[in-house]
C-alpha cells in the first residue's frame, strides 16, 4: 500500500474527504496510539510535508484551496462514523513544510485506520515504496518489498513513522498556507 493509498483511506474515512483523490500527497506519516485496558484509546496523527503533485501555480493553488475547503467543511461526521472522534486538528508550518496534526479518541482499537487486530497481536502493513523510519513495534518481512509492524496483543502504546521512498514532482503547500493567514 502506498502512502497515497494509506492517506486516501484515512481521508476517505472523512478527515479531508476528496482532497487526496485529487493531487495532495504526503511525504511522511507519524502515528502514536495510546490504548486503554478496555480497547478504547487516543490517537495522534501527524501528516508531514503536504504537497501538490501539480507543477503549475494555478493547479497547485486549486489543490490548496480544495484542501482548505475540505478541511473546514468535511471530515468530522465521516471520521466519527468509523468510530473515531476528532478532538483537535490544525496545520503547522516549519520552513517550507506544511504539517497537519490530528488528535482523536476511539472506543475500539479496530476503529484505527490500517491497524489489524488479532488474538496474537496488532499489525500494520507497510507496502513497497514506503520505508519505516521509526517504530516501537517489531518489523517483519511479509514478502519482497512488503513489511509489517507487529505489536504484542497487550501493547498499550503503538508508534510508527513511515516515509515515501520517492515523491512525484510537485510543490510544498507551506508557502500558500503561510500567505493565507490562517
C-alpha positions in Angstrom: 0.0 0.0 0.0 1.5 3.4 -0.9 1.4 6.4 1.3 -1.0 8.0 -1.1 -3.3 4.9 -0.7 -3.0 4.9 3.0 -3.8 8.6 3.1 -6.7 8.2 0.7 -8.1 5.5 3.1 -7.7 7.9 6.0 -9.2 10.8 4.3 -11.9 8.8 2.6 -12.8 7.9 6.1 -13.5 11.5 6.5 -10.8 13.8 7.7 -10.2 15.5 4.3 -12.6 13.6 2.1 -11.9 14.2 -1.6 -8.6 16.1 -1.2 -6.3 13.2 -1.8 -8.4 11.8 -4.6 -7.1 14.9 -6.3 -3.4 15.8 -6.1 -2.3 16.3 -2.5 0.4 13.9 -1.3 2.2 13.4 2.0 5.9 12.5 2.4 5.9 11.2 6.0 3.2 9.9 8.4 3.7 9.7 12.1 1.1 7.9 14.2 1.0 7.5 18.0 -1.7 5.4 19.7 -2.4 5.0 23.4 -4.6 2.1 24.3 -6.7 1.6 27.5 -7.5 -1.8 29.0 -11.0 -1.8 27.5 -9.7 -1.3 23.9 -10.5 2.4 23.8 -7.8 5.0 23.4 -6.3 8.1 21.9 -4.6 8.7 18.6 -2.3 11.4 17.4 -1.6 11.6 13.6 1.0 13.9 12.0 1.0 14.2 8.2 4.3 15.8 7.4 5.0 17.6 4.1 1.7 18.1 2.4 2.4 18.8 -1.2 0.5 19.2 -4.5 1.8 16.9 -7.2 0.8 19.5 -9.8 3.5 21.6 -11.4 1.7 24.8 -12.5 1.0 27.6 -10.0 -2.8 27.7 -10.8 -3.2 23.9 -10.3 -1.2 23.9 -7.1 -3.4 26.8 -5.9 -6.5 24.8 -6.8 -5.3 21.8 -4.8 -4.5 24.1 -1.9 -7.9 25.8 -2.0 -9.7 22.5 -2.2 -7.7 21.1 0.7 -8.7 24.0 2.9 -12.4 23.9 1.9 -12.4 20.2 2.6 -10.5 20.6 5.9 -13.0 23.2 7.1 -16.2 21.6 5.7 -15.8 17.9 5.8 -14.4 15.2 7.9 -15.8 15.1 11.4 -19.0 13.2 10.6 -17.3 10.7 8.4 -14.4 10.2 10.7 -16.8 9.7 13.6 -18.9 7.2 11.6 -15.8 4.9 11.6 -15.6 5.0 15.4 -13.2 7.9 15.9 -13.8 11.4 17.3 -11.5 14.3 16.4 -10.6 16.3 19.4 -8.2 18.6 17.7 -6.8 19.3 14.2 -4.5 22.0 13.0 -1.9 22.9 10.4 1.7 23.9 11.3 4.4 25.3 9.0 8.0 24.6 9.6 10.2 26.2 7.0 8.8 25.0 3.6 7.0 22.0 5.2 3.2 22.0 5.8 2.1 19.6 8.5 -1.4 18.5 9.6 -1.8 17.2 13.1 -4.9 15.4 14.2 -5.7 14.2 17.7 -8.6 11.8 18.1 -10.2 9.3 20.5 -11.8 5.9 19.8 -13.9 3.4 21.7 -12.5 0.3 19.9 -9.0 -0.3 18.6 -10.5 -1.7 15.4 -11.5 1.9 14.5 -7.9 2.9 13.9 -7.4 3.0 10.1 -5.0 0.4 8.7 -4.4 -1.4 12.0 -5.3 -5.1 12.0 -6.2 -6.8 15.3 -5.9 -10.5 16.0 -5.6 -12.5 19.2 -1.9 -12.9 18.6 -1.2 -9.2 18.2 -1.7 -5.9 16.3 -0.3 -5.3 12.8 0.2 -2.5 10.3 1.2 -3.4 6.7 3.8 -1.2 5.0 3.8 -1.6 1.3 6.7 -1.3 -1.1 7.6 2.3 -2.0 7.5 3.2 1.7 10.1 2.8 4.5 9.7 2.5 8.2 11.8 5.2 9.8 10.9 4.5 13.4 8.6 2.2 15.4 8.2 0.7 18.9 6.9 -2.5 17.3 8.8 -5.3 15.6 9.4 -5.1 11.8 8.7 -8.3 9.9 9.3 -9.0 6.3 6.0 -10.3 4.8 7.1 -10.7 1.2 9.6 -8.9 -1.0 9.0 -5.2 -0.7 6.2 -5.6 1.9 6.8 -5.3 5.6 4.6 -5.2 8.6 4.9 -3.7 12.0 3.8 -6.1 14.8 2.9 -5.3 18.4 2.0 -7.7 21.2 -1.7 -8.1 21.8 -1.3 -6.4 25.2 0.6 -3.4 23.9 -0.5 -0.1 25.4 1.4 2.3 23.1 1.9 2.0 19.4 4.1 4.3 17.4 5.4 4.4 13.9 6.9 6.8 11.4 6.6 5.9 7.7 8.0 7.8 4.7 7.6 7.6 1.0 10.8 6.4 -0.7 10.2 8.7 -3.6 7.8 11.5 -4.4 6.4 12.8 -7.6 7.5 16.3 -8.7 5.4 18.9 -7.1 5.3 21.8 -4.7 5.0 22.3 -1.0 1.8 23.9 0.2 3.5 25.6 3.1 4.0 29.0 1.4 0.4 29.1 0.3 -0.7 28.2 3.8 1.5 30.9 5.3 0.1 33.5 2.9 -3.5 32.5 3.7 -3.1 34.0 7.2 -4.9 31.0 8.8 
